[in-house]
């Protein structure tokens, strides 16, 4: 299966949230916290 088709199959809700909201629905604060914690 093509990588994009596979991603859209398993993460359709995430793609829809990005498209409908016209932005990333995940806050930059939580992304920064995740990055600084090493992803744990």
N, CA and C of each residue as an Amber inpcrd file, in Angstrom:
protein
   120
   0.8570000  -1.1850000   0.0000000   0.0000000   0.0000000   0.0000000
   0.8970000   1.2390000   0.0000000   0.5000000   2.2170000  -0.7560000
   1.2530000   3.4580000  -0.8100000   1.2830000   4.1020000   0.5740000
   2.3890000   4.7600000   0.9380000   2.4800000   5.3780000   2.2760000
   1.3720000   6.3830000   2.5780000   1.0350000   7.2380000   1.6300000
  -0.0040000   8.2330000   1.8830000  -1.3670000   7.5750000   2.0410000
  -1.6610000   6.6050000   1.2070000  -2.9430000   5.9010000   1.3060000
  -3.0520000   5.1820000   2.6430000  -1.9670000   4.5900000   3.0850000
  -1.9490000   3.9140000   4.3740000  -2.1660000   4.9070000   5.5120000
  -1.4850000   6.0420000   5.4640000  -1.6490000   7.0690000   6.4960000
  -3.0830000   7.5740000   6.5250000  -3.6670000   7.7980000   5.3510000
  -5.0430000   8.2900000   5.3040000  -6.0310000   7.2410000   5.7980000
  -5.6990000   5.9690000   5.5970000  -6.5690000   4.8880000   6.0720000
  -6.5810000   4.8530000   7.6030000  -5.4100000   4.9300000   8.1990000
  -5.2980000   4.7570000   9.6450000  -5.4260000   6.0550000  10.4430000
  -5.2260000   7.1920000   9.7960000  -5.2670000   8.4760000  10.4970000
  -6.2200000   9.4610000   9.8340000  -7.3160000   8.9630000   9.2930000
  -8.2790000   9.8060000   8.5790000  -8.8150000  10.9280000   9.4610000
  -9.0920000  10.6340000  10.7230000  -9.6160000  11.6670000  11.6280000
  -8.6110000  12.7960000  11.8310000  -7.3300000  12.4650000  11.9070000
  -6.3000000  13.4960000  12.0660000  -6.2070000  14.3680000  10.8190000
  -6.2300000  13.7530000   9.6390000  -6.2040000  14.5300000   8.4010000
  -7.4190000  15.4510000   8.3400000  -8.6020000  14.9180000   8.6820000
  -9.8360000  15.7100000   8.6450000  -9.7690000  16.8880000   9.6100000
  -9.2130000  16.6820000  10.8020000  -9.0930000  17.7690000  11.7820000
  -8.1870000  18.8820000  11.2520000  -7.1030000  18.5250000  10.5930000
  -6.2010000  19.5260000  10.0240000  -6.8870000  20.3010000   8.8970000
  -7.6080000  19.5880000   8.0370000  -8.2590000  20.2320000   6.9000000
  -9.4180000  21.1040000   7.3610000 -10.2750000  20.5650000   8.2180000
 -11.4410000  21.3250000   8.6790000 -11.0410000  22.5550000   9.4880000
 -10.0100000  22.4140000  10.3100000  -9.5590000  23.5270000  11.1410000
  -8.6080000  24.4640000  10.4380000  -8.1560000  24.0960000   9.2530000
  -7.2130000  24.8860000   8.4580000  -5.9360000  25.2120000   9.2390000
  -5.5960000  24.3190000  10.1670000  -4.3850000  24.4570000  10.9690000
  -4.1700000  23.1540000  11.7280000  -3.0250000  23.0400000  12.3410000
  -2.7450000  21.8730000  13.1650000  -3.5710000  21.9660000  14.4530000
  -4.3660000  20.9410000  14.7580000  -5.2040000  20.9880000  15.9480000
  -4.4460000  20.7570000  17.2530000  -3.1930000  20.3760000  17.1500000
  -2.4010000  20.1020000  18.3430000  -1.6650000  21.3730000  18.7380000
  -1.7590000  21.7350000  19.9930000  -1.1590000  22.9940000  20.4440000
   0.3660000  22.9240000  20.3820000   0.9800000  24.0680000  20.1820000
   2.4390000  24.1200000  20.1470000   3.0210000  23.8420000  21.5260000
   2.2740000  24.1590000  22.5760000   2.7640000  23.8940000  23.9310000
   2.9160000  22.4010000  24.1780000   1.9270000  21.6100000  23.7860000
   2.0200000  20.1670000  24.0090000   3.0800000  19.5490000  23.1200000
   3.2410000  20.0740000  21.9010000   4.2740000  19.5750000  21.0010000
   5.6580000  19.8830000  21.5690000   5.8440000  21.0860000  22.0900000
   7.1280000  21.4660000  22.6860000   7.4170000  20.6220000  23.9170000
   6.4200000  20.3740000  24.7320000   6.6080000  19.5610000  25.9370000
   6.9940000  18.1470000  25.5690000   6.3640000  17.6060000  24.5400000
   6.6730000  16.2580000  24.0890000   8.1180000  16.1920000  23.5780000
   8.5170000  17.1860000  22.8190000   9.8760000  17.2100000  22.2650000
  10.9250000  17.3300000  23.3840000  10.6520000  18.1670000  24.3620000
  11.6320000  18.3700000  25.4250000  11.7100000  17.1770000  26.3680000
  10.6420000  16.3520000  26.4160000  10.6710000  15.1880000  27.2880000
  11.2500000  13.9660000  26.5910000  11.6710000  14.1400000  25.3600000
  12.2320000  13.0310000  24.6120000  11.1790000  12.1480000  23.9940000
   9.9220000  12.6240000  23.9640000   8.8530000  11.8680000  23.3430000
   8.2140000  10.8450000  24.2450000   8.5500000  10.8630000  25.5210000
   7.9640000   9.8770000  26.4380000   6.7350000  10.4080000  27.1040000
